[in-house]
Amino acid sequence: MEYGRNKRLYPFWRGNRVGTENLDKIFNPRRIAVIGASEREGSIGAKLMRNLIGVGFQGTIYPVNPFRSTVQG
């Protein structure tokens, strides 16, 4: 793919490579916020919470839902 000669339009073009230590925070998080967490069966928020707990996620899960005082609590 040719980007042209104006490299300042592409701030990530500096010739540096991303190390795997930077990706570790994405693929092995210590905490996750589930925006829209819910207990309502069939909702995406409920499925996300159930899946995180079901696979044995060892970090902290922060369920976030501004319309509920507690979620999965």
Residue pairs with C-beta under 8 A, 6 or more apart in sequence:
3 9
3 10
3 13
7 13
29 59
30 59
30 60
31 59
31 60
31 61
31 62
32 52
32 57
32 59
32 60
32 61
32 62
33 62
33 64
34 45
34 48
34 49
34 52
34 61
34 62
34 63
34 64
35 64
36 43
36 44
36 45
36 64
36 65
37 45
37 46
37 48
37 49
37 63
37 64
37 65
37 71
37 72
38 44
38 45
38 46
38 49
38 65
38 68
38 71
39 46
39 71
39 72
40 46
45 63
45 65
45 71
49 61
49 63
49 71
49 72
52 61
53 61
63 71
63 72
63 73
65 71
